[in-house]
């Protein structure tokens, strides 16, 4: 049953006019009253029709692209590529027809903000939503996401995951384009093992993130297959996907295990921090310690030495997600596609020093 403005007013114990003022933001309302109204809106999942009030079942020209951090090239590249397919002809003429307005929503990695943006996009009757990057592996958040995405889909919104695995318990997603993080990480560690490394430190991403788990699993699979898996927790440090985390975690690894001859970083940005930490300890790359990253971000080839990493086709994946969101491309069989990862061997890795 459709929730009305009067239903929200009754739940919040205010007049319909007050609800309208809060939602339109065109009249001062006491903060306590505003909070009560917004809480009622969330509890009832009220959707404001806005300009489309006369077309209750229609979607708007808005497409939301959710990213963890737009300043991170990993997300910026995917978001830019998706927008290039959503915004109209690439020649910039604006005359292709069917163009949509792509809005980038920066969640900062907050699960609460992710849900809030989805609610706001639902209220705006977004034509499509593209969610990029790994997901939080928290049952409560996954359940809330499943409910929210189902409601969006029921309202006609096309939902696409880009660089994110399928969400358990929902079939609301048009397509999930997942990177082969596990396979890429396995091949990277196999490369280091083939060079002769036996004690390999790992700077992992945040706990409870799918990307973190899959990359760490791939690394450990390679270590086990080579008979090198021991007390892996002693040579694994978790932290955010940023440079300072890579720096601090690598110093911690070298303190715990002075015999480490290689460091695998959760991504290329973390790897830059790892390189700085190795040098600040008076060690050379790769002569004393090899360092490897993941993603093949644009700066990785310009690092000194150039960074061995795993290439993910971020632009291609983002563009495909944009086409799927616009209905320009047929979804993959079963709605799921795994995107291959490619090892990029460069100068930051070499055989360990003998003696």
C-alpha positions as CSV (number, residue, x, y, z in Angstrom):
1,X,0.0,0.0,0.0
2,X,1.3,3.4,-0.9
3,X,2.4,5.5,2.0
4,X,1.0,9.1,2.0
5,X,2.1,12.4,3.4
6,X,-0.8,12.1,5.9
7,X,0.6,8.7,7.1
8,X,3.9,10.4,7.8
9,X,2.2,13.2,9.6
10,X,0.2,10.8,11.8
11,X,3.4,8.8,12.7
12,X,5.3,12.0,13.6
13,X,2.4,13.5,15.4
14,X,2.5,16.7,13.3
15,X,0.4,18.3,10.6
16,X,0.8,17.4,6.9
17,X,1.9,21.0,6.4
18,X,4.8,20.5,8.8
19,X,5.8,17.3,7.0
20,X,5.8,19.3,3.7
21,X,7.9,22.0,5.2
22,X,10.5,19.6,6.5
23,X,10.8,17.7,3.2
24,X,10.9,20.8,1.0
25,X,13.2,22.7,3.3
26,X,11.4,26.0,2.6
27,X,10.3,27.0,6.1
28,X,12.1,26.9,9.5
29,X,11.1,23.9,11.7
30,X,12.3,23.1,15.2
31,X,15.2,20.6,15.1
32,X,13.3,18.1,17.3
33,X,10.3,18.3,15.1
34,X,12.4,17.9,12.0
35,X,14.1,14.8,13.4
36,X,10.7,13.3,14.3
37,X,9.4,13.8,10.8
38,X,12.5,12.4,9.2
39,X,12.4,9.4,11.5
40,X,8.8,8.7,10.4
41,X,9.8,9.1,6.8
42,X,12.5,6.4,7.2
43,X,10.3,4.1,9.2
44,X,7.4,4.2,6.7
45,X,9.8,4.4,3.7
46,X,7.9,7.3,2.3
47,X,8.8,8.4,-1.2
48,X,8.3,12.0,-2.2
49,X,7.0,12.2,-5.7
50,X,8.4,15.7,-6.3
51,X,8.1,16.8,-9.9
52,X,6.9,13.4,-10.9
53,X,3.8,13.4,-8.6
54,X,1.5,13.2,-11.6
55,X,3.4,10.1,-12.9
56,X,3.6,8.0,-9.8
57,X,5.1,5.0,-11.5
58,X,7.6,6.9,-13.6
59,X,11.3,7.2,-13.0
60,X,13.3,10.4,-13.3
61,X,16.3,11.4,-15.4
62,X,18.6,10.9,-12.4
63,X,21.2,8.1,-12.0
64,X,23.1,7.7,-8.8
65,X,26.7,6.4,-8.7
66,X,27.8,5.3,-5.2
67,X,31.5,5.4,-4.4
68,X,33.5,5.0,-1.1
69,X,35.9,7.9,-2.0
70,X,35.8,9.9,-5.2
71,X,39.4,11.1,-4.5
72,X,40.6,7.5,-4.8
73,X,41.4,6.8,-8.4
74,X,40.0,3.3,-8.0
75,X,36.5,4.8,-7.6
76,X,37.1,7.9,-9.7
77,X,38.0,5.9,-12.8
78,X,34.9,3.7,-12.5
79,X,32.6,6.5,-11.8
80,X,33.9,8.6,-14.6
81,X,33.6,5.8,-17.1
82,X,30.0,5.0,-16.0
83,X,29.1,8.7,-16.3
84,X,30.5,8.7,-19.8
85,X,27.8,6.1,-20.8
86,X,25.0,7.7,-18.8
87,X,25.4,11.3,-19.8
88,X,24.9,11.0,-23.5
89,X,27.0,11.0,-26.7
90,X,30.8,11.0,-26.2
91,X,31.1,13.8,-28.8
92,X,29.6,16.2,-26.3
93,X,26.8,17.2,-28.6
94,X,24.1,16.4,-26.1
95,X,21.8,15.3,-28.9
96,X,21.8,11.6,-28.6
97,X,18.5,11.3,-26.8
98,X,17.9,9.4,-23.5
99,X,20.6,11.3,-21.6
100,X,20.5,11.1,-17.8
101,X,22.0,13.2,-15.0
102,X,24.6,11.1,-13.2
103,X,25.2,12.1,-9.6
104,X,28.2,10.8,-7.6
105,X,27.4,9.9,-4.0
106,X,30.5,9.8,-1.8
107,X,29.8,7.4,1.1
108,X,33.2,7.7,2.8
109,X,32.9,3.9,3.4
110,X,30.0,4.5,5.9
111,X,27.3,1.8,5.7
112,X,24.8,4.2,7.2
113,X,25.5,6.8,4.5
114,X,25.2,4.2,1.8
115,X,21.7,3.4,3.0
116,X,20.9,7.1,3.3
117,X,21.9,7.8,-0.3
118,X,19.8,4.9,-1.5
119,X,16.8,6.3,0.3
120,X,17.4,9.7,-1.2
121,X,17.7,8.2,-4.7
122,X,14.5,6.3,-4.1
123,X,12.7,9.5,-3.2
124,X,13.9,11.1,-6.4
125,X,12.7,8.0,-8.4
126,X,16.2,7.5,-9.8
127,X,16.2,5.7,-13.1
128,X,19.3,3.6,-12.1
129,X,21.8,3.2,-9.3
130,X,25.4,2.0,-9.8
131,X,27.2,0.7,-6.6
132,X,30.9,0.5,-6.9
133,X,33.6,-1.3,-4.9
134,X,33.6,-3.9,-2.2
135,X,30.7,-4.4,0.2
136,X,30.5,-4.6,3.9
137,X,30.1,-8.2,5.2
138,X,27.8,-7.4,8.1
139,X,24.5,-9.5,8.2
140,X,22.5,-6.6,9.5
141,X,23.7,-4.2,6.9
142,X,23.3,-6.8,4.1
143,X,19.7,-7.4,5.2
144,X,19.0,-3.6,5.2
145,X,20.6,-3.3,1.8
146,X,18.5,-6.2,0.4
147,X,15.3,-4.5,1.5
148,X,16.3,-1.1,0.2
149,X,17.4,-2.5,-3.2
150,X,14.2,-4.5,-3.5
151,X,12.1,-1.3,-3.0
152,X,14.2,0.6,-5.6
153,X,13.8,-2.2,-8.1
154,X,10.0,-2.4,-7.4
155,X,9.8,1.3,-8.3
156,X,11.5,0.7,-11.6
157,X,15.1,1.6,-10.7
158,X,17.8,-0.4,-12.5
159,X,20.5,-1.5,-10.1
160,X,24.0,-2.5,-11.1
161,X,27.0,-3.5,-9.0
162,X,30.5,-2.6,-10.4
163,X,33.5,-4.3,-8.7
164,X,31.1,-5.7,-6.1
165,X,29.9,-9.4,-5.7
166,X,26.2,-10.2,-5.7
167,X,24.3,-9.5,-2.5
168,X,22.9,-12.6,-0.8
169,X,19.1,-12.7,-0.5
170,X,18.2,-10.4,-3.3
171,X,17.5,-10.7,-7.0
172,X,16.8,-7.0,-7.4
173,X,20.2,-6.3,-9.1
174,X,20.2,-6.2,-13.0
175,X,23.9,-7.2,-13.1
176,X,26.8,-7.7,-10.7
177,X,30.3,-7.1,-12.3
178,X,32.8,-8.6,-9.8
179,X,36.5,-8.4,-10.2
180,X,38.5,-11.6,-9.8
181,X,40.3,-10.3,-6.6
182,X,41.0,-13.8,-5.3
183,X,42.5,-15.1,-8.5
184,X,44.6,-11.9,-9.0
185,X,46.0,-12.0,-5.5
186,X,46.9,-15.7,-5.9
187,X,48.8,-15.0,-9.1
188,X,50.6,-12.1,-7.5
189,X,51.8,-14.2,-4.6
190,X,52.7,-17.1,-6.9
191,X,54.9,-14.6,-8.8
192,X,56.8,-13.7,-5.6
193,X,57.2,-17.4,-4.6
194,X,58.6,-18.2,-8.1
195,X,61.2,-15.4,-7.6
196,X,62.3,-17.2,-4.4
197,X,60.5,-15.4,-1.6
198,X,59.5,-17.5,1.3
199,X,58.6,-14.9,4.0
200,X,56.0,-12.6,2.6
201,X,54.3,-9.9,4.6
202,X,50.7,-8.8,3.8
203,X,49.2,-5.3,4.4
204,X,45.4,-6.0,4.1
205,X,42.5,-3.7,3.8
206,X,39.7,-3.1,6.4
207,X,38.1,-6.1,8.1
208,X,34.6,-7.2,6.9
209,X,35.1,-5.9,3.4
210,X,34.5,-8.3,0.5
211,X,37.6,-7.0,-1.4
212,X,39.8,-7.4,1.6
213,X,38.7,-11.0,2.3
214,X,38.9,-12.1,-1.3
215,X,42.4,-10.7,-1.9
216,X,43.7,-12.1,1.4
217,X,42.2,-15.5,0.6
218,X,43.9,-15.6,-2.8
219,X,47.3,-14.7,-1.2
220,X,46.9,-17.4,1.4
221,X,45.8,-20.0,-1.1
222,X,49.1,-19.5,-3.0
223,X,51.1,-19.7,0.3
224,X,49.4,-23.0,1.3
225,X,49.9,-24.5,-2.2
226,X,53.6,-23.8,-1.9
227,X,53.8,-25.3,1.6
228,X,54.7,-21.9,3.1
229,X,51.5,-21.2,5.1
230,X,52.3,-20.9,8.8
231,X,51.4,-18.3,11.4
232,X,50.0,-15.9,8.7
233,X,48.5,-13.6,11.3
234,X,52.0,-12.6,12.4
235,X,52.7,-11.3,8.9
236,X,49.3,-9.7,8.2
237,X,48.3,-6.2,9.3
238,X,44.9,-4.7,8.5
239,X,44.1,-1.1,7.9
240,X,42.3,1.4,5.6
241,X,43.0,1.6,1.9
242,X,45.3,4.6,2.1
243,X,49.0,5.5,2.0
244,X,49.4,6.2,5.7
245,X,48.0,2.8,6.6
246,X,50.5,1.2,4.2
247,X,53.3,3.1,5.8
248,X,52.4,2.3,9.4
249,X,51.5,-1.3,8.7
250,X,54.8,-2.0,6.9
251,X,56.8,-0.6,9.7
252,X,54.8,-2.9,12.0
253,X,55.5,-5.9,9.7
254,X,59.2,-5.2,9.6
255,X,59.3,-4.8,13.4
256,X,57.5,-8.1,13.9
257,X,59.3,-10.1,11.2
258,X,62.7,-8.6,10.3
259,X,63.2,-11.5,7.9
260,X,60.4,-10.5,5.6
261,X,61.7,-10.2,2.0
262,X,58.5,-9.1,0.2
263,X,55.5,-7.0,1.1
264,X,52.1,-7.4,-0.7
265,X,49.9,-4.4,-0.3
266,X,46.1,-4.4,-0.4
267,X,46.1,-1.8,-3.3
268,X,48.5,0.5,-5.1
269,X,47.9,3.4,-2.8
270,X,48.8,1.3,0.3
271,X,51.8,0.0,-1.7
272,X,53.2,3.6,-2.0
273,X,53.1,3.9,1.8
274,X,54.8,0.5,2.1
275,X,57.6,1.7,-0.2
276,X,58.2,4.8,1.9
277,X,58.3,2.7,5.1
278,X,60.9,0.3,3.5
279,X,63.1,3.2,2.5
280,X,62.8,4.9,5.9
281,X,64.1,1.7,7.4
282,X,67.2,2.1,5.2
283,X,66.3,-0.8,2.9
284,X,66.3,-0.8,-0.9
285,X,63.5,-1.8,-3.3
286,X,63.6,-4.5,-4.6
287,X,67.2,-5.5,-3.6
288,X,66.3,-5.9,0.1
289,X,62.5,-6.0,0.1
290,X,60.2,-6.4,-2.9
291,X,56.9,-4.5,-2.8
292,X,53.7,-5.3,-4.8
293,X,50.3,-3.6,-5.1
294,X,46.9,-4.2,-6.6
295,X,44.6,-2.4,-9.1
296,X,47.2,-0.9,-11.5
297,X,46.2,2.7,-10.8
298,X,47.7,5.3,-13.2
299,X,50.6,6.3,-10.9
300,X,51.8,2.7,-10.4
301,X,54.0,2.7,-13.5
302,X,55.5,6.0,-12.5
303,X,56.6,4.9,-9.1
304,X,60.4,4.4,-8.6
305,X,60.9,1.5,-9.2
306,X,57.7,0.9,-11.2
307,X,55.2,-1.1,-9.1
308,X,54.5,-4.7,-9.7
309,X,50.7,-5.0,-9.4
310,X,47.5,-6.6,-10.6
311,X,45.6,-4.8,-13.3
312,X,41.9,-4.4,-12.9
313,X,40.1,-3.0,-16.0
314,X,38.5,-0.2,-14.0
315,X,37.5,2.0,-16.9
316,X,36.1,-0.8,-19.0
317,X,34.1,-2.1,-16.0
318,X,32.7,1.3,-15.2
319,X,31.7,1.9,-18.8
320,X,30.0,-1.5,-18.9
321,X,28.1,-0.7,-15.7
322,X,26.9,2.5,-17.2
323,X,25.6,0.8,-20.3
324,X,23.8,-1.8,-18.2
325,X,22.3,0.9,-16.0
326,X,21.0,2.7,-19.1
327,X,19.7,-0.6,-20.7
328,X,22.1,-0.2,-23.6
329,X,23.7,-3.7,-23.0
330,X,22.2,-7.1,-22.3
331,X,22.9,-8.3,-18.7
332,X,25.3,-11.3,-18.5
333,X,23.8,-14.8,-18.0
334,X,22.5,-15.1,-14.5
335,X,23.2,-11.4,-14.0
336,X,26.7,-12.1,-12.8
337,X,30.1,-11.6,-14.6
338,X,33.6,-12.1,-13.2
339,X,36.1,-9.7,-14.7
340,X,39.6,-11.1,-15.1
341,X,42.7,-9.6,-13.3
342,X,46.1,-9.4,-15.0
343,X,49.5,-9.6,-13.3
344,X,51.8,-6.6,-14.2
345,X,55.4,-7.5,-13.4
346,X,57.6,-4.5,-13.0
347,X,60.7,-3.3,-11.2
348,X,59.5,-3.3,-7.6
349,X,59.9,-7.1,-7.3
350,X,63.0,-9.2,-7.7
351,X,64.5,-12.4,-6.3
352,X,65.5,-12.0,-2.6
353,X,69.0,-11.1,-1.8
354,X,71.2,-14.1,-0.9
355,X,73.2,-13.9,2.3
